Each structure stands twice: as structure tokens, then as C-alpha cells.
Amino acid sequence: EMFFEDAKVASSILELVLTSRGSDATNRIPMCGVPFHSAENYIAKLIKAGQKVAICEQVEDVSQAKGIVKRDVIRV
């Protein structure tokens, strides 16, 4: 999943539907995403378009998290 400006740029490059999730102080948060099993193809398209990509994963058990689940960059 990608959010904010990243979602806007990626949705255009990857021809994905731009949706939204939650909200910040002023607006809904732009979001787009791809299925995990096809992520490599989408990542390749973003890189070919000159974008840099960082992959983040949840590093905390969702059932144990308080608030936002902790994530770390696992690949650049």
C-alpha cells in the first residue's frame, strides 16, 4: 500500500485506482495498493519510471499493538 503523494504518483504510473483511507487533519488520505503476489512486477514498473522504492513490513503483532502497528523498511 502507498499513501499520500506516493499513492498519487504510483497510481498514475501503475494505472491503479486511487482510493482513500482514514483522514489527516484536513482531508481523506490518498491510498493505492497492489496484491502481494504481484508486487515485484509493480516495483519494476516504478523503478523503470525513475522512482525509488522502499518496502516496509509490519514488525509487530497486530493483536499486541497499541495504535499504529510498527513497521520497518526491509528493502530499498
C-alpha positions as CSV (number, residue, x, y, z in Angstrom):
1,E,0.0,0.0,0.0
2,M,1.1,3.5,-0.7
3,F,-0.2,6.7,0.9
4,F,-0.3,10.5,0.3
5,E,1.8,11.8,-2.6
6,D,3.4,8.4,-3.1
7,A,-0.1,6.9,-3.8
8,K,-0.9,9.7,-6.2
9,V,2.3,9.2,-8.2
10,A,2.2,5.4,-8.2
11,S,-1.5,5.2,-9.1
12,S,-0.7,7.3,-12.2
13,I,2.4,5.3,-13.2
14,L,0.8,1.9,-12.5
15,E,-2.6,2.8,-13.8
16,L,-4.2,1.9,-10.4
17,V,-7.4,3.3,-8.9
18,L,-6.6,6.0,-6.3
19,T,-8.7,5.4,-3.2
20,S,-8.5,6.9,0.3
21,R,-8.3,5.7,3.9
22,G,-8.9,7.5,7.1
23,S,-8.1,11.1,7.3
24,D,-5.5,13.6,8.5
25,A,-6.2,17.0,10.0
26,T,-7.8,18.3,6.7
27,N,-8.6,15.5,4.2
28,R,-9.0,11.9,3.5
29,I,-5.6,10.1,3.0
30,P,-5.0,9.1,-0.6
31,M,-4.1,5.4,-0.9
32,C,-3.4,2.7,-3.6
33,G,-2.0,-0.7,-3.3
34,V,-1.1,-3.9,-5.2
35,P,-1.5,-7.6,-4.3
36,F,1.5,-9.0,-2.5
37,H,1.9,-11.8,-5.1
38,S,2.3,-9.4,-8.0
39,A,4.3,-6.7,-6.1
40,E,7.6,-7.4,-8.0
41,N,6.1,-6.5,-11.3
42,Y,4.7,-3.2,-10.0
43,I,8.0,-2.4,-8.3
44,A,9.8,-3.0,-11.6
45,K,7.5,-0.5,-13.3
46,L,8.0,2.1,-10.7
47,I,11.8,1.8,-10.9
48,K,11.7,1.8,-14.7
49,A,9.7,5.1,-14.4
50,G,12.6,6.6,-12.3
51,Q,11.0,6.2,-8.9
52,K,12.8,4.9,-5.8
53,V,11.0,2.2,-3.9
54,A,11.3,1.2,-0.2
55,I,9.4,-1.9,1.0
56,C,8.1,-1.8,4.6
57,E,6.6,-4.6,6.6
58,Q,4.8,-4.9,9.9
59,V,7.3,-5.9,12.6
60,E,4.8,-6.0,15.5
61,D,2.0,-8.4,16.3
62,V,-1.3,-6.7,15.3
63,S,-3.0,-8.1,18.4
64,Q,-0.3,-6.6,20.6
65,A,-0.1,-3.2,19.0
66,K,-1.5,-0.1,20.6
67,G,-2.4,2.3,17.9
68,I,-0.5,2.1,14.6
69,V,1.4,-1.2,14.1
70,K,5.1,-0.7,14.0
71,R,6.7,-1.1,10.5
72,D,10.3,-1.1,9.3
73,V,12.0,-0.8,6.0
74,I,13.1,-4.2,4.9
75,R,14.3,-3.5,1.3
76,V,15.2,-0.5,-0.8
